[in-house]
């Protein structure tokens, strides 16, 4: 299931209206007491966000949750090394943070992306879950006999204004390097193999929808491969802009409440924690977002070409189009294509991938606007950029669908130019 398309908060909210006292516990924040589901680790601020932001079903992508777990793990280790956090609390917080990173606590993060622009509610969701889980590990329950506090210990020397953008950089870097670029590499390899396989198959070229000079089908596929290769190169360059982190800047970039001896991050804290080769970014800098997404957009912008141009020139079993350049490729027959026409098979993977590209293009426009400076220097649009990770996920899955459900089993109808 898509990371940010998990079941929305509506079900939880409906269930809450029927909860009795036995199924809840009382948590307290600066606004006073509030009832929280007894079987969940989140606390008062998370519950208030669930009740106040009943907007849509777009949950905060789990990639950002896991990345925030890395931030909390690194912070606990750093604070322990500086003597700000005792070994007992630091170990419990680190263990709980690792459970977050490993996905063991995914069900305890119910908030939607439509919340405060700084991501404060999600940051507090992490703090509360890790604190309550750490308290259990220390021998207490999730509320009483507390040895660890979500604000004083889990969130020590941090602010949502530096932790959340740091998590966004980490999640984006992991998504691009570990998932998107390898998937594009698989697509590139598949296109290069077809380029070789089709090297001696001559077809009629077309310009302005009219017959033109001949070319080989391999030459045509070499163009598609070159576009994907260029997209990969752009992503590698853009990914470097994600290395600088805002961590340590706290609220407005001055490092308020942060110990001056602490580092911007601890590379050796976790094998999953990225290095910080560049100075920390100002907390109000989001210029990486439109740049990175623009480069990630180049990948799907090349894919409508092979997907769309192949769609009318491909066929399954029916109909058998015999016009030049039409029906020249045969794609795998994956599923029936009609509810009323037996035997009809459609180029469905091409259509699905084209729709993915359209989704990414639309997301790009929204993310570009959200990346602009906030009014009066407020971070009003940051949390909504969580949907960015939908784009990475969609492109990654779309690449692999095109490779394994279309290109691998695809072959050509003709062995020479059509008369």
C-alpha positions, 0 to 999 in steps of 0.5 A: 500500500502506498506510504502516504495513502494509508487509511486516513484519520476518519476511521479513528475519529469515528471510533473515538466518538464511541470510546468509553473510559476503559478504552482511553487514558488521560494525557495532558499538555499545556491546554489541559487533559484529553482522552487518548486511545489506550492502545496507542503510544501517542499523546495529547498533542497528537490527539489534538491534531487528529481532532483539529485537522480532519482534512482528507486522507493523505497521511504523513508519508511513512518515509518521513516518520522513519527519517524523523526516527533517525533524527531522534536517534542521532539526537539521543546519542549526541545528547548522551555524549555531551552529558545532557542525557543520562545513559539510562534514558538515552538507551531507552530513547535510542531503542524506541527510535530504532523501532520507529526506523524499522517500521515496528511502530507505524500504526502509531503515526496517524496524522495527515499532511494537512496540518501546521506548515512547520510539521510541529504536530508530526514532530510531537507525534514522534516525540510522544510515541518514542517517549511513551515507548521508552518509558515502557522499556524502562519498566513503567507504563506509557503515562505513569512513573515517567522517566522520560519526557517527550519535550525535555528528553526526546526533543532535547536541543531540537525544534520542529523547524530544524528536525522536520526539514532535516527529516525531509532531506533524509527521506528524500535522499534515501528515496532517490538513492535507494529506490528511484535511481535503481528503478530508473537504472532497471528501466535504462537497462531494459531499454538498452537491451531492446535497442540491441535486440531491435538493431536490425529491424527497419521501420518507417520514420514519421514526422508531422504524422506522415511517413518519413525516412527509415530508421531502425527500431533500435535507433528509436529505443536508443533515444528513449534510453538516452533520455532516461540516462540523462534523468538519472544524471540530473538526479545524482547532481540534484541529490547533492543539494540534499546533503546539507541539514538544518539540524542544530538551527532550532527555531530560527536558525540561531541554535537557541537551546542547542548545546554549542558543543554539539555537532549538526549530526552524528554520522556514526550514530546509525548505519542508516544515518546520512553524513553531513558533508556540508554546513547546516542550512538555515531553517527557513531555506527550502530551495532544495525542494523545487530544484530536486523535484524539477530534476526528479520531474525529468525522469517522468518527463522522458517516460511519456515519450516511450510510453505514449508513443508506444501505446498507439503503435502496440497491440495485444491480441486485437485489433491487428492494425496493419498501417505503417508504424502502427501495431508494430510492437506486441506487448505481453498480454497481462489481462483482458482489456474489455468487459464486453469484447472477448480477446481484446487486450490493451497496452495497459502498462503504457497507460498506467505509467503515463498517468503516473507521469501526469500525477508527478507533473501536477505534484511538481507545480504544487511543490514549487509553489510550496517551496516559495518563502512563507509570508512574514517568514512563517513556515506555512507550507512545509508539512504538505511537501510530504506528498513529494514522497508520493512522487518518488514512490510512484515513479519508482513503481512505474519504472518497474511496472514498465520493465517487468510488465511491458518491456521484458516480454515485448517483441516486434511484429515485423522484421523489415520495413513495412511495404 
